[in-house]
Amino acid sequence: MAKINLDTTAVESREQRLGTIVYWDGNAQELSEASGYSKKSKCGKGCDLCEMKGPFTQPSVCSEQMVECQAGNVREAVLIQHAPIGCSASQTLYNTIYRIGLASRGHKVENLKISSTNLTEGDMVFGGVQKLRLTIEDVWDQSHPQAIFVGTSCATGIIGDDVDSVAEEYTAKLGIPVVPLHCEGFRSKHWSTGFDQTQHGILRQIVRKPTKKQEDLVNVINLWGSDVFGPMLANLNLRVNYVVDMATVEELAQMSEAAVTVAFCNTLGTYLSEGLEQAFGVPQARAPQPYGVLGTDAWLREIAKITHREHLVEDFIKREHERIAPQVEELRRKLKGTQGFISTGSAYAHGLIEVLRELGVTVNGSVVFHHDPIYDSGDTSQDTLAHLVDNYGNVDDFVVSIRQPFQFLTALQKHKPDFILIRHNGLAPLAARLGIPAAPLGDEHIAIGYNGLINLGNLILEILERKRFCQDLSKHVTHQYTDWWAAQTDPAILAKHPELIWEGVDQ
């Protein structure tokens, strides 16, 4: 367990704090053993995995964008992007997701409240602090938010604007939290550090010291998913406080009063969970993620133990097992012989593979976007990769790649799955060009809990109906890669033999 330092405004990057890697090739068991989770948990730092080095990287996303999709999605608050206007290009995408999320949860549908300081070449020479002050004042005059977040950018990191002093000045002047979020794109090699930075700022300036405890309140760290945790935890007489996305400032502030904190994905949630436990005494559920029967059973029992509801949980688990058994058996019959492929963030991928294997789907390969050798709690019960390997078996081809389409193509060509599950939709068209139907998981909660088995199984049956369409499509479209590269079967071959790039060019 590492000490979370809330005395500083900037969070330590994942590669420094956890030993995060973005490039690796092998099988899941090898990666789990190399991570040395249980040993490293005693020193509070991630291990030094032998990370592969590729000769180049295709475009990806950055920490600033994750701040945009978290802090920018807090209701009654405003995010100021202290950046050139180009850093705001993804606002259109996130505005659509935000509106859909609000509607699915029954909230008032509205647009994102994100502003930009619109830094120009002149600001890069003379500094952008005055523009930041003017933008904060404009935001206050226009909407009087309950909190203002200020996200930095590569540009402001280069010129060294003193964002902390401005935030401190306006916190005193306006009487609301003005929260600096240091999320320069070059600060970390993986975008998940942006989640941590948002949560760090919220822990420092939004969460209040508790004056009371709400013994039936559960913090659920998530993105925009549908309300699946509320109905499930209601069986234990518990209420859900969804954070960070689409939460109000008050809902963030009351996190310190909750009985327990859980997350739909350890990649997204363990920094905030650990921070709430260390700084405010809110325990986190030290259990596997709630995917599949095994994970959900353990997760519910841990919550029941912390909230003193052991007398309710076993009856609920028994009822759910009996309820879903016939449906799961039918899905297994229909999906027998089907081969799937997963490409998502790391801990989420581990959970999805577990659900697929409980449904009888073969999963021999995956591409995950990074790997955390350890999470912030250091607790082995939250080691999602080990839970997958120990309970569901090895994954023979377990590639870590930071959303690189050229490697995704090679992995799909090698495995030729019947379908893929993917969270980042930009890769889905590439699969379709190869004749493989994809399920872009816009609702990240679709596979959660006991119902998740049924939901995901039915979704797979739906997308398999599109397989013939994708196969026909593949006969009439091409992709941007050479025949030489398309014939490769090793996604990491260029890291192992970079000289082959020139052979490919020659051909």
TINUMAR-817746 format. One record per residue (C-alpha): residue in three letters; x, y, z. Coordinates in pm, whole numbers, padded with zeros to 5 digits, always signed. Each point is the difference from the previous one (the first is absolute). Example, Ala and Ser with C-alpha at 12.3 -4.5 7.8 and 13.67 -1.06 7.14 Angstrom:
residues 2
ALA+01230-00450+00780 SER+00137+00344-00066 
This chain:
residues 507
MET+00000+00000+00000 ALA+00139+00339-00104 LYS-00068+00317+00196 ILE-00217+00238-00202 ASN+00143+00349+00044 LEU-00277+00260-00006 ASP+00240+00279+00098 THR+00106+00043-00362 THR-00226+00101-00288 ALA+00154-00238-00254 VAL-00050-00375+00011 GLU+00291-00237-00048 SER-00025-00167-00340 ARG-00102-00364-00028 GLU+00336-00112-00133 GLN+00170+00158+00302 ARG-00258-00112+00256 LEU-00107-00340-00128 GLY+00255-00101-00262 THR-00256+00023-00281 ILE+00105-00127-00343 VAL-00155+00053-00343 TYR+00183-00260-00212 TRP+00041-00370+00075 ASP-00045-00333-00176 GLY-00055-00346+00145 ASN-00273-00189+00181 ALA-00210+00112+00296 GLN+00160-00235+00250 GLU+00350+00120-00089 LEU-00106+00361+00045 SER-00167-00074+00332 GLU+00307-00179+00133 ALA+00235+00268-00131 SER-00206+00267+00174 GLY+00072-00159+00338 TYR-00311+00160+00151 SER+00008-00158+00345 LYS+00369+00073+00054 LYS-00017+00355-00128 SER-00307+00082+00208 LYS+00223+00003+00307 CYS+00217+00281-00134 GLY-00284+00207-00144 LYS+00154+00039-00345 GLY-00062-00173-00329 CYS+00258-00237-00137 ASP+00247+00073-00278 LEU-00135-00213-00282 CYS+00215-00043-00306 GLU-00205+00224-00226 MET+00043-00041-00373 LYS+00100+00302-00207 GLY-00159+00046-00338 PRO+00158+00192-00288 PHE-00295+00241-00028 THR-00342+00079+00144 GLN-00319+00080-00184 PRO-00232+00271+00143 SER-00162-00060+00335 VAL-00165+00212+00271 CYS+00146+00181+00300 SER-00058+00074+00367 GLU-00158+00338-00081 GLN-00278-00175-00190 MET-00077-00218+00301 VAL-00028+00312+00216 GLU-00241+00132-00260 CYS-00217-00312+00021 GLN+00001+00001+00381 ALA+00020+00354+00141 GLY-00185+00125-00305 ASN-00289-00233+00081 VAL-00067+00127+00353 ARG-00340+00166+00024 GLU-00016+00352+00145 ALA+00372+00045-00072 VAL+00202+00139-00289 LEU+00329-00126-00146 ILE+00236+00257-00147 GLN+00250-00143-00243 HIS+00304+00224+00030 ALA+00117-00092-00346 PRO-00006+00077-00370 ILE-00344-00052-00151 GLY+00111-00324-00168 CYS+00000-00173+00338 SER-00378+00048+00004 ALA-00058-00205-00315 SER-00143-00294+00194 GLN-00271+00208+00168 THR-00246-00099-00273 LEU+00048-00371+00073 TYR-00022+00041+00377 ASN-00301+00227-00026 THR-00190-00276-00181 ILE+00105-00262+00256 TYR-00085+00235+00288 ARG-00351+00070-00131 ILE-00070-00370-00058 GLY+00128-00081+00348 LEU-00219+00263+00164 ALA-00307-00130-00183 SER+00071-00362+00094 ARG+00025+00094+00369 GLY-00313+00216-00005 HIS+00181+00332+00046 LYS-00076+00324-00179 VAL+00169-00012-00340 GLU+00241+00288-00055 ASN+00324+00079-00178 LEU+00346-00016+00146 LYS+00130+00311+00169 ILE+00358+00024-00124 SER+00181+00320-00094 SER+00339+00059-00161 THR+00252+00278+00055 ASN+00083-00033-00373 LEU+00374+00053+00031 THR+00174+00134-00309 GLU+00358+00042-00118 GLY+00023+00332+00183 ASP-00103-00164+00326 MET+00274-00258-00046 VAL+00249+00288+00001 PHE-00148+00231+00263 GLY-00190-00250+00217 GLY-00368-00083+00039 VAL-00067+00080+00366 GLN-00200+00314-00076 LYS-00220-00191-00245 LEU-00061-00260+00269 ARG-00111+00268+00247 LEU-00236+00153-00256 THR-00146-00342-00087 ILE-00065-00083+00366 GLU-00178+00334+00046 ASP-00207-00052-00317 VAL-00101-00351+00113 TRP-00101+00134+00342 ASP-00202+00288-00145 GLN-00181-00225-00248 SER-00095-00301+00215 HIS+00112+00035+00364 PRO+00111-00366+00021 GLN+00051-00178+00328 ALA+00354-00094-00103 ILE+00245+00084-00277 PHE+00261-00245-00126 VAL+00305+00128-00188 GLY+00169-00256-00220 THR+00349+00068-00128 SER+00139-00100-00340 CYS+00331-00068-00171 ALA+00013+00368-00094 THR-00039+00130+00355 GLY+00243-00260+00128 ILE+00261+00124-00248 ILE-00041+00370+00081 GLY-00033-00066+00374 ASP-00316+00195+00084 ASP-00057+00013+00377 VAL-00346-00156-00005 ASP+00014-00094+00369 SER+00033+00360+00115 VAL-00286+00117-00221 ALA-00222-00285+00127 GLU+00084+00086+00360 GLU-00071+00369-00064 TYR-00344-00064-00147 THR-00094-00261+00257 ALA+00031+00276+00260 LYS-00161+00263-00223 LEU-00305-00198-00115 GLY-00053-00217+00307 ILE-00017-00322-00205 PRO+00263-00266-00073 VAL+00213+00094-00301 VAL+00189-00323-00057 PRO+00324-00020-00202 LEU+00040-00327-00192 HIS+00350-00059-00138 CYS-00062-00218-00302 GLU+00252+00098-00264 GLY+00001-00260-00274 PHE+00370-00069+00045 ARG-00033-00046+00378 SER-00074-00373-00035 LYS+00029-00258-00273 HIS-00350-00131+00071 TRP-00323+00195+00015 SER-00122-00171+00318 THR+00215+00242+00201 GLY-00262+00259-00100 PHE-00263-00194+00198 ASP+00230+00012+00302 GLN+00063+00373-00039 THR-00371+00082-00005 GLN-00061-00218+00303 HIS+00302+00153+00175 GLY-00141+00350-00045 ILE-00343-00110+00123 LEU+00152-00162+00308 ARG+00199+00314+00079 GLN-00266+00268-00050 ILE-00350-00143-00050 VAL-00043-00284+00250 ARG-00089+00140+00341 LYS+00100-00123+00341 PRO-00289-00222+00116 THR-00221+00121+00281 LYS-00227-00302-00026 LYS-00007-00346-00155 GLN-00264-00125-00243 GLU+00020-00369+00085 ASP-00206-00106-00301 LEU+00190+00205-00261 VAL+00240-00163-00248 ASN+00235+00202-00219 VAL+00009-00157-00348 ILE+00285+00130-00216 ASN-00102-00029-00363 LEU-00032+00185-00330 TRP-00336+00044-00174 GLY-00146-00348+00036 SER-00365-00080+00062 ASP-00131-00045+00353 VAL+00075-00366+00069 PHE+00162+00043+00341 GLY-00303+00170+00156 PRO-00249-00287-00052 MET+00261-00262+00092 LEU+00110+00164+00326 ALA-00358+00086+00094 ASN-00032-00370+00089 LEU+00240+00075+00284 ASN-00192+00316+00096 LEU+00278+00219-00136 ARG-00010+00323-00203 VAL+00241+00092-00279 ASN+00202+00320-00038 TYR+00128-00004-00359 VAL+00327+00189-00051 VAL+00180+00168-00178 ASP-00181+00040-00331 MET-00346+00164+00016 ALA+00028+00050+00376 THR-00081+00337+00153 VAL+00259+00186+00204 GLU-00196-00089+00313 GLU+00002-00371-00091 LEU+00377+00020-00032 ALA+00027+00184+00330 GLN-00200-00263+00189 MET+00225-00289-00106 SER+00171+00026+00338 GLU-00329-00090+00172 ALA-00051-00330-00185 ALA+00024-00343+00158 VAL+00215-00150-00277 THR+00147+00077-00342 VAL-00010-00232-00303 ALA+00087+00037-00368 PHE-00112-00157-00327 CYS+00368-00022-00102 ASN+00316+00005+00211 THR+00187+00195-00267 LEU-00240+00289+00042 GLY-00081-00018+00368 THR+00275-00116+00233 TYR+00171+00340+00037 LEU-00319+00169+00121 SER-00091-00304+00212 GLU+00337-00003+00168 GLY-00005+00377+00048 LEU-00341-00012+00166 GLU+00120-00276+00230 GLN+00327+00167+00097 ALA-00123+00360+00035 PHE-00361-00049+00112 GLY-00024-00349+00145 VAL-00246-00133-00261 PRO+00083-00369-00054 GLN+00023-00139-00350 ALA-00127-00341-00103 ARG+00315-00208-00014 ALA-00139-00266-00227 PRO+00002-00110-00365 GLN-00194+00211-00247 PRO-00372-00089-00039 TYR+00032-00195-00325 GLY-00133-00352-00039 VAL-00146-00209+00280 LEU+00327-00046+00190 GLY+00095+00365+00002 THR-00349+00126+00080 ASP-00041-00246+00288 ALA+00327+00112+00161 TRP-00071+00368-00066 LEU-00346-00013+00160 ARG+00127-00192+00302 GLU+00271+00259+00060 ILE-00249+00287-00019 ALA-00236-00184+00233 LYS+00284-00059+00246 ILE+00101+00367+00006 THR-00361+00125+00031 HIS-00107-00272+00248 ARG-00256-00157-00233 GLU+00123-00359+00003 HIS-00353-00109+00096 LEU-00129+00127-00337 VAL+00270-00092-00246 GLU-00010-00381-00007 ASP-00372-00018-00075 PHE+00045+00255-00277 ILE+00292-00191-00153 LYS-00196-00326+00013 ARG-00305+00156-00168 GLU+00212+00152-00274 HIS+00182-00326-00071 GLU-00331-00180-00038 ARG-00149+00280-00211 ILE+00275+00025-00260 ALA+00097-00371-00022 PRO-00250-00098-00275 GLN+00077+00309-00208 VAL+00376-00043+00030 GLU-00030-00366-00098 GLU-00200+00096-00309 LEU+00255+00264-00095 ARG+00281-00252+00038 ARG-00183-00234-00234 LYS-00041+00271-00263 LEU+00355+00132+00035 LYS+00174-00337+00003 GLY+00298+00000-00236 THR+00010+00380-00024 GLN+00333+00182+00022 GLY+00016+00354+00138 PHE+00268+00266+00023 ILE+00031+00286+00253 SER+00155+00342-00050 THR-00059+00243+00286 GLY+00175+00151+00301 SER+00185-00248+00218 ALA-00213-00080+00307 TYR-00320+00031-00204 ALA+00139-00251-00250 HIS+00076-00245+00280 GLY-00363+00017+00115 LEU-00144-00038-00350 ILE+00213-00307-00070 GLU-00131-00158+00320 VAL-00361+00059-00109 LEU+00065-00141-00347 ARG+00157-00313+00140 GLU-00291-00053+00238 LEU-00219+00016-00312 GLY+00209-00269-00165 VAL+00161+00235-00255 THR+00360-00077-00093 VAL+00239+00291+00056 ASN+00355-00072-00112 GLY+00110+00355-00067 SER-00044+00361+00104 VAL+00156+00343-00037 VAL-00012+00213+00313 PHE+00102+00365-00005 HIS+00235-00007+00300 HIS+00088-00206+00304 ASP+00027+00108+00364 PRO+00223-00253+00182 ILE-00169+00109+00323 TYR-00286+00226+00108 ASP+00014+00273+00263 SER-00132-00211+00287 GLY+00266-00265-00055 ASP-00259-00257+00108 THR+00033-00333-00179 SER-00378-00046+00002 GLN-00014+00279-00259 ASP+00254-00165-00231 THR-00238-00039-00294 LEU+00246-00175-00232 ALA+00087-00264+00260 HIS-00371-00052+00071 LEU-00056-00065-00370 VAL+00290-00243-00036 ASP-00059-00186+00328 ASN-00374-00050-00049 TYR-00055-00004-00377 GLY+00334-00112-00144 ASN+00269+00156-00213 VAL-00044+00224-00305 ASP+00256-00123-00249 ASP+00049+00324-00192 PHE-00019+00295+00241 VAL+00128+00313-00174 VAL+00044+00335+00175 SER-00017+00277-00259 ILE-00100+00363+00047 ARG-00283-00001-00254 GLN+00218-00059-00304 PRO-00211-00091-00306 PHE+00289-00164-00187 GLN+00043-00253+00284 PHE-00375-00044+00036 LEU-00019-00097-00367 THR+00272-00263+00040 ALA-00157-00149+00312 LEU-00337-00034-00175 GLN+00160-00151-00308 LYS+00172-00256+00222 HIS-00303-00106+00203 LYS-00287+00056-00245 PRO-00263+00019+00278 ASP-00373-00019-00057 PHE-00048+00338+00172 ILE+00181+00262+00205 LEU-00096+00202+00307 ILE+00147+00347+00008 ARG-00042+00321+00203 HIS+00184+00246-00228 ASN-00218+00008-00305 GLY+00261+00136-00240 LEU+00147-00349-00038 ALA-00333-00168-00080 PRO-00008+00094-00373 LEU+00335-00170-00051 ALA-00148-00327+00127 ALA-00300+00039-00232 ARG+00236+00041-00296 LEU+00138-00342+00090 GLY-00346-00155+00013 ILE-00022-00002+00380 PRO-00306+00151+00173 ALA+00072+00220+00301 ALA-00194+00102+00307 PRO+00114+00348+00105 LEU-00094-00004+00370 GLY-00145+00349+00036 ASP-00165-00104+00327 GLU+00297-00118+00202 HIS-00230-00160+00259 ILE-00150-00251-00241 ALA+00202-00293+00138 ILE-00028+00089+00371 GLY-00145-00245+00252 TYR-00223-00299-00056 ASN-00207+00178-00263 GLY+00325+00079-00179 LEU+00030-00362-00112 ILE-00344+00017-00161 ASN+00051+00348-00144 LEU+00336-00075-00156 GLY-00108-00340-00130 ASN-00303+00150-00176 LEU+00213+00282-00141 ILE+00241-00252-00150 LEU-00286-00189-00163 GLU-00120+00328-00151 ILE+00336+00095-00146 LEU+00059-00350-00135 GLU-00306+00059-00217 ARG+00203+00273-00173 LYS+00291-00230-00078 ARG-00118-00074-00355 PHE-00034+00372-00068 CYS+00356+00065+00121 GLN+00131-00291-00208 ASP-00168+00142-00310 LEU+00135+00345+00085 SER+00355-00133+00030 LYS-00013-00114-00363 HIS-00056+00355-00123 VAL+00220+00216+00225 THR+00369+00026+00076 HIS+00208+00122+00291 GLN+00299+00234-00001 TYR+00265-00264+00074 THR+00225-00177-00248 ASP-00045-00363-00092 TRP+00333-00065+00169 TRP-00125+00131+00335 ALA-00341-00163-00034 ALA+00175-00334-00041 GLN+00183+00032+00334 THR-00122-00205+00295 ASP+00199+00159+00283 PRO-00126+00343+00118 ALA+00338+00065+00169 ILE+00223-00100-00289 LEU+00116+00355-00070 ALA+00109+00043+00361 LYS+00197-00322-00019 HIS+00139+00068-00349 PRO-00026+00373-00086 GLU+00216-00055-00309 LEU-00301-00170-00160 ILE-00166+00340-00049 TRP+00229+00066-00295 GLU-00060-00343-00144 GLY-00372+00074+00013 VAL+00051+00333-00172 ASP+00200-00160-00277 GLN-00282-00241-00064 
